[in-house]
Amino acid sequence: MKKITALLLIIVSIATVVVIQSCKTAQNTTAAKMLKFNFEKGKGYDYEMISNFDQKVMGQNMQMDMSAYYSMDVSEDDGSMKTITSTIDRFKMKMGVMGFNIDVDTDKPMPSLGTTEDGKDPMKMINTIFGAIKGQKFIMKVDAEGKVQEVTGFENMANSIVDSLGLNEEEKQEMRKKFDGQFNAKNMQGQFDRFLYIFPNKEVKVGDTWQKKSEVSGSMAGKYNSTYKVTDIEGDMVTLDEATKVESQDEKIKVKGDIKGTIVVDSKTGLVVTANQEIEMTTETNGMSMEMKGKTRIKGKARN
């Protein structure tokens, strides 16, 4: 009798666990969460973005690793638009191509390798450039879908950086043109759209899907057609799968590629807690073809 009683207790215990797990699974499957960009006024948020790329250009292999750290503070909220002051806190880049290796970190200036024939120190210039980028601020206006509607603050960035290099006027013009092509409002808007413009601005449940279209200029220029699908909801955390097609038929640059990834979002604020993406792209320009494979990782956290 005792054995039968013990057996019944074990069965009941197992059944209880199964029922509880079933309830949890059902809860995760049927729970609905409002999913929108909802950073709080007066609060701060920090993002770390890491990219690792392997590229092949005209038969030459090139590896590039970049890390960027941004702090974002919400200064205004009119109910439909958040005004966010963003600061570039740190920037790192490692690049190896054709036997040359570059390792730049705004927190760790590169040592001098000597001067060129004209008496200039290239490493000093590189350190000055990246040192000037650190601490630069810009302002974004972001709506409830995470769409960056406006970016300001880049108007004088190129001038302030170039003026610090001690170049002659012709060199200043050339350097200013390069900076304007890389660090400008349009480029930054596209880059931030890639990880903020993901929200449907409505309640979602597991299995729901929606689409977003964005456009990026710069080194990864193209039109991005993204599909997001809710794969899990646990507490406030919503997990999304991303499938993105990238293409561009621009006369100068033709781009084709795919991005697949997983994103975890805090539904209370719209903070991207983690994002992991795999990228495969092919670019053709001026008769040259470039193949690129890479991974990006994003980590976000709310500042206490």
VOFI-818137 format. One record per residue (C-alpha): residue number from 0; x, y, z. Coordinates in nm, 3 decimals, always signed. Layout:
[NUM [X Y Z]];
...
END
This chain:
[0 [+0.000 +0.000 +0.000]];
[1 [+0.283 +0.237 +0.087]];
[2 [+0.446 +0.166 -0.248]];
[3 [+0.122 +0.243 -0.431]];
[4 [+0.078 +0.564 -0.230]];
[5 [+0.435 +0.669 -0.308]];
[6 [+0.381 +0.591 -0.676]];
[7 [+0.063 +0.800 -0.679]];
[8 [+0.247 +1.090 -0.517]];
[9 [+0.519 +1.071 -0.785]];
[10 [+0.258 +1.063 -1.062]];
[11 [+0.073 +1.358 -0.910]];
[12 [+0.402 +1.551 -0.876]];
[13 [+0.494 +1.484 -1.239]];
[14 [+0.143 +1.571 -1.353]];
[15 [+0.159 +1.897 -1.156]];
[16 [+0.488 +1.992 -1.320]];
[17 [+0.349 +1.909 -1.665]];
[18 [+0.034 +2.114 -1.598]];
[19 [+0.235 +2.409 -1.469]];
[20 [+0.469 +2.395 -1.770]];
[21 [+0.168 +2.368 -2.002]];
[22 [+0.013 +2.672 -1.840]];
[23 [+0.339 +2.864 -1.875]];
[24 [+0.368 +2.763 -2.240]];
[25 [+0.011 +2.864 -2.305]];
[26 [+0.071 +3.192 -2.126]];
[27 [+0.379 +3.265 -2.335]];
[28 [+0.194 +3.171 -2.653]];
[29 [-0.125 +3.368 -2.592]];
[30 [+0.011 +3.667 -2.399]];
[31 [-0.006 +3.995 -2.588]];
[32 [+0.236 +4.285 -2.535]];
[33 [+0.226 +4.640 -2.659]];
[34 [+0.537 +4.680 -2.872]];
[35 [+0.651 +5.033 -2.949]];
[36 [+0.947 +5.264 -2.904]];
[37 [+0.879 +5.406 -2.559]];
[38 [+1.197 +5.543 -2.403]];
[39 [+1.105 +5.745 -2.094]];
[40 [+1.162 +6.120 -2.069]];
[41 [+1.445 +6.200 -1.830]];
[42 [+1.594 +5.849 -1.856]];
[43 [+1.920 +5.740 -2.017]];
[44 [+2.003 +5.434 -2.228]];
[45 [+2.336 +5.296 -2.348]];
[46 [+2.410 +5.091 -2.659]];
[47 [+2.710 +4.887 -2.763]];
[48 [+2.727 +4.794 -3.133]];
[49 [+2.987 +4.545 -3.254]];
[50 [+3.043 +4.452 -3.619]];
[51 [+3.282 +4.190 -3.759]];
[52 [+3.324 +4.172 -4.137]];
[53 [+3.525 +3.955 -4.374]];
[54 [+3.543 +4.110 -4.720]];
[55 [+3.700 +4.020 -5.050]];
[56 [+3.785 +4.307 -5.287]];
[57 [+3.948 +4.228 -5.622]];
[58 [+4.079 +3.901 -5.483]];
[59 [+4.221 +4.067 -5.172]];
[60 [+4.090 +3.960 -4.834]];
[61 [+4.009 +4.234 -4.586]];
[62 [+3.896 +4.195 -4.228]];
[63 [+3.735 +4.477 -4.035]];
[64 [+3.603 +4.487 -3.679]];
[65 [+3.424 +4.792 -3.544]];
[66 [+3.274 +4.878 -3.206]];
[67 [+3.072 +5.189 -3.130]];
[68 [+2.933 +5.297 -2.794]];
[69 [+2.647 +5.546 -2.771]];
[70 [+2.469 +5.703 -2.476]];
[71 [+2.113 +5.824 -2.538]];
[72 [+1.921 +6.062 -2.312]];
[73 [+1.554 +6.149 -2.363]];
[74 [+1.504 +6.523 -2.319]];
[75 [+1.154 +6.572 -2.463]];
[76 [+0.838 +6.368 -2.527]];
[77 [+0.533 +6.528 -2.690]];
[78 [+0.332 +6.205 -2.687]];
[79 [+0.415 +6.104 -3.043]];
[80 [+0.782 +6.193 -3.076]];
[81 [+1.084 +6.145 -2.848]];
[82 [+1.372 +6.392 -2.862]];
[83 [+1.697 +6.211 -2.782]];
[84 [+2.042 +6.356 -2.728]];
[85 [+2.299 +6.096 -2.835]];
[86 [+2.671 +6.100 -2.759]];
[87 [+2.947 +5.899 -2.927]];
[88 [+3.122 +5.769 -2.616]];
[89 [+3.381 +5.546 -2.778]];
[90 [+3.478 +5.409 -3.117]];
[91 [+3.712 +5.118 -3.200]];
[92 [+3.824 +4.982 -3.535]];
[93 [+4.059 +4.703 -3.638]];
[94 [+4.134 +4.651 -4.005]];
[95 [+4.375 +4.427 -4.189]];
[96 [+4.429 +4.455 -4.566]];
[97 [+4.725 +4.405 -4.804]];
[98 [+4.964 +4.345 -4.516]];
[99 [+4.863 +4.660 -4.327]];
[100 [+4.702 +4.647 -3.984]];
[101 [+4.516 +4.936 -3.825]];
[102 [+4.402 +4.926 -3.464]];
[103 [+4.227 +5.243 -3.347]];
[104 [+4.058 +5.304 -3.014]];
[105 [+3.944 +5.650 -2.902]];
[106 [+4.032 +5.549 -2.544]];
[107 [+4.381 +5.423 -2.638]];
[108 [+4.568 +5.647 -2.885]];
[109 [+4.800 +5.466 -3.127]];
[110 [+5.178 +5.511 -3.079]];
[111 [+5.367 +5.712 -3.339]];
[112 [+5.536 +5.521 -3.621]];
[113 [+5.743 +5.820 -3.729]];
[114 [+5.692 +6.096 -3.982]];
[115 [+5.654 +6.089 -4.358]];
[116 [+5.878 +6.268 -4.607]];
[117 [+5.676 +6.587 -4.571]];
[118 [+5.724 +6.582 -4.193]];
[119 [+5.372 +6.471 -4.102]];
[120 [+5.288 +6.202 -3.848]];
[121 [+5.002 +5.983 -3.984]];
[122 [+4.933 +5.821 -3.647]];
[123 [+4.902 +6.159 -3.482]];
[124 [+4.646 +6.260 -3.743]];
[125 [+4.450 +5.937 -3.695]];
[126 [+4.451 +5.982 -3.316]];
[127 [+4.338 +6.343 -3.356]];
[128 [+4.053 +6.245 -3.586]];
[129 [+3.918 +5.968 -3.366]];
[130 [+3.979 +6.170 -3.052]];
[131 [+3.763 +6.446 -3.199]];
[132 [+3.484 +6.200 -3.286]];
[133 [+3.465 +6.088 -2.924]];
[134 [+3.221 +6.301 -2.729]];
[135 [+3.042 +6.439 -3.035]];
[136 [+2.669 +6.487 -2.975]];
[137 [+2.371 +6.481 -3.208]];
[138 [+1.996 +6.499 -3.158]];
[139 [+1.737 +6.255 -3.295]];
[140 [+1.359 +6.274 -3.307]];
[141 [+1.210 +5.924 -3.298]];
[142 [+0.844 +5.821 -3.334]];
[143 [+0.655 +5.530 -3.173]];
[144 [+0.755 +5.289 -3.452]];
[145 [+1.122 +5.367 -3.390]];
[146 [+1.150 +5.566 -3.713]];
[147 [+1.416 +5.838 -3.689]];
[148 [+1.235 +6.139 -3.830]];
[149 [+1.511 +6.396 -3.789]];
[150 [+1.880 +6.415 -3.702]];
[151 [+2.063 +6.738 -3.621]];
[152 [+2.404 +6.826 -3.482]];
[153 [+2.631 +6.706 -3.761]];
[154 [+2.644 +7.042 -3.937]];
[155 [+2.967 +7.154 -3.771]];
[156 [+3.120 +6.817 -3.683]];
[157 [+3.335 +6.792 -3.998]];
[158 [+3.460 +7.149 -3.958]];
[159 [+3.558 +7.107 -3.593]];
[160 [+3.741 +6.780 -3.665]];
[161 [+3.920 +6.896 -3.981]];
[162 [+4.025 +7.228 -3.827]];
[163 [+4.206 +7.038 -3.551]];
[164 [+4.437 +6.856 -3.795]];
[165 [+4.661 +7.145 -3.902]];
[166 [+4.611 +7.084 -4.275]];
[167 [+4.650 +7.330 -4.560]];
[168 [+4.334 +7.458 -4.726]];
[169 [+4.335 +7.206 -5.011]];
[170 [+4.384 +6.914 -4.770]];
[171 [+4.110 +7.053 -4.546]];
[172 [+3.863 +7.056 -4.833]];
[173 [+3.944 +6.697 -4.926]];
[174 [+3.924 +6.574 -4.567]];
[175 [+3.604 +6.768 -4.503]];
[176 [+3.444 +6.603 -4.806]];
[177 [+3.536 +6.256 -4.678]];
[178 [+3.399 +6.332 -4.333]];
[179 [+3.078 +6.477 -4.469]];
[180 [+3.034 +6.159 -4.671]];
[181 [+3.065 +5.936 -4.365]];
[182 [+2.945 +6.137 -4.063]];
[183 [+2.626 +6.311 -4.169]];
[184 [+2.260 +6.324 -4.067]];
[185 [+2.139 +6.095 -4.347]];
[186 [+2.395 +5.824 -4.272]];
[187 [+2.325 +5.833 -3.900]];
[188 [+1.950 +5.825 -3.955]];
[189 [+1.982 +5.514 -4.170]];
[190 [+2.214 +5.339 -3.924]];
[191 [+1.982 +5.398 -3.627]];
[192 [+1.674 +5.306 -3.831]];
[193 [+1.831 +4.964 -3.879]];
[194 [+1.784 +4.873 -3.513]];
[195 [+1.520 +5.119 -3.388]];
[196 [+1.267 +5.110 -3.673]];
[197 [+1.134 +4.764 -3.586]];
[198 [+0.815 +4.833 -3.391]];
[199 [+0.455 +4.776 -3.511]];
[200 [+0.320 +5.022 -3.249]];
[201 [+0.045 +4.780 -3.143]];
[202 [-0.012 +4.474 -2.928]];
[203 [+0.157 +4.159 -3.055]];
[204 [+0.149 +3.791 -2.970]];
[205 [+0.360 +3.491 -3.064]];
[206 [+0.332 +3.426 -3.437]];
[207 [+0.254 +3.786 -3.540]];
[208 [+0.455 +3.931 -3.829]];
[209 [+0.499 +4.276 -3.984]];
[210 [+0.725 +4.448 -4.236]];
[211 [+0.944 +4.757 -4.235]];
[212 [+1.129 +4.933 -4.514]];
[213 [+1.432 +5.154 -4.461]];
[214 [+1.718 +5.297 -4.663]];
[215 [+2.082 +5.314 -4.564]];
[216 [+2.358 +5.519 -4.725]];
[217 [+2.732 +5.493 -4.675]];
[218 [+2.933 +5.169 -4.673]];
[219 [+2.626 +4.941 -4.655]];
[220 [+2.403 +5.149 -4.880]];
[221 [+2.081 +4.998 -5.007]];
[222 [+1.712 +4.946 -4.954]];
[223 [+1.632 +4.718 -4.661]];
[224 [+1.304 +4.522 -4.671]];
[225 [+1.262 +4.355 -4.332]];
[226 [+1.011 +4.106 -4.194]];
[227 [+0.984 +4.064 -3.817]];
[228 [+0.812 +3.773 -3.641]];
[229 [+0.737 +3.729 -3.272]];
[230 [+0.878 +3.391 -3.165]];
[231 [+0.856 +3.419 -2.787]];
[232 [+0.716 +3.636 -2.508]];
[233 [+0.849 +3.589 -2.158]];
[234 [+0.751 +3.852 -1.906]];
[235 [+0.825 +4.190 -2.063]];
[236 [+1.079 +4.045 -2.305]];
[237 [+0.966 +3.992 -2.665]];
[238 [+1.186 +3.788 -2.899]];
[239 [+1.176 +3.865 -3.271]];
[240 [+1.319 +3.687 -3.573]];
[241 [+1.439 +3.918 -3.851]];
[242 [+1.467 +3.834 -4.221]];
[243 [+1.589 +4.123 -4.438]];
[244 [+1.652 +4.153 -4.811]];
[245 [+1.898 +4.423 -4.917]];
[246 [+1.918 +4.556 -5.270]];
[247 [+2.009 +4.863 -5.468]];
[248 [+2.010 +4.927 -5.841]];
[249 [+2.188 +5.260 -5.817]];
[250 [+2.390 +5.339 -6.126]];
[251 [+2.709 +5.372 -5.923]];
[252 [+2.661 +5.100 -5.665]];
[253 [+2.467 +4.774 -5.698]];
[254 [+2.399 +4.587 -5.376]];
[255 [+2.235 +4.253 -5.303]];
[256 [+2.226 +4.075 -4.970]];
[257 [+2.048 +3.900 -4.685]];
[258 [+2.036 +3.962 -4.313]];
[259 [+1.902 +3.711 -4.062]];
[260 [+1.886 +3.773 -3.693]];
[261 [+1.726 +3.747 -3.352]];
[262 [+1.627 +4.050 -3.146]];
[263 [+1.515 +4.067 -2.782]];
[264 [+1.316 +4.379 -2.690]];
[265 [+1.197 +4.508 -2.352]];
[266 [+0.832 +4.580 -2.431]];
[267 [+0.803 +4.836 -2.148]];
[268 [+1.049 +5.078 -2.308]];
[269 [+1.131 +4.947 -2.655]];
[270 [+1.494 +4.897 -2.550]];
[271 [+1.677 +4.649 -2.774]];
[272 [+1.836 +4.434 -2.504]];
[273 [+2.025 +4.212 -2.748]];
[274 [+2.039 +4.166 -3.123]];
[275 [+2.245 +3.917 -3.320]];
[276 [+2.254 +3.933 -3.698]];
[277 [+2.435 +3.751 -3.978]];
[278 [+2.500 +3.944 -4.298]];
[279 [+2.589 +3.834 -4.651]];
[280 [+2.620 +4.105 -4.916]];
[281 [+2.767 +4.157 -5.263]];
[282 [+2.850 +4.505 -5.389]];
[283 [+2.949 +4.605 -5.744]];
[284 [+3.092 +4.950 -5.818]];
[285 [+3.323 +5.089 -6.086]];
[286 [+3.376 +4.741 -6.227]];
[287 [+3.482 +4.603 -5.890]];
[288 [+3.297 +4.334 -5.697]];
[289 [+3.311 +4.307 -5.321]];
[290 [+3.181 +4.012 -5.122]];
[291 [+3.111 +4.065 -4.756]];
[292 [+3.014 +3.831 -4.476]];
[293 [+2.971 +3.957 -4.125]];
[294 [+2.804 +3.952 -3.789]];
[295 [+2.666 +4.234 -3.580]];
[296 [+2.584 +4.230 -3.212]];
[297 [+2.396 +4.493 -3.018]];
[298 [+2.359 +4.523 -2.643]];
[299 [+2.139 +4.780 -2.478]];
[300 [+2.077 +4.872 -2.118]];
[301 [+1.884 +5.133 -1.924]];
[302 [+2.100 +5.361 -1.713]];
[303 [+2.017 +5.374 -1.342]];
END
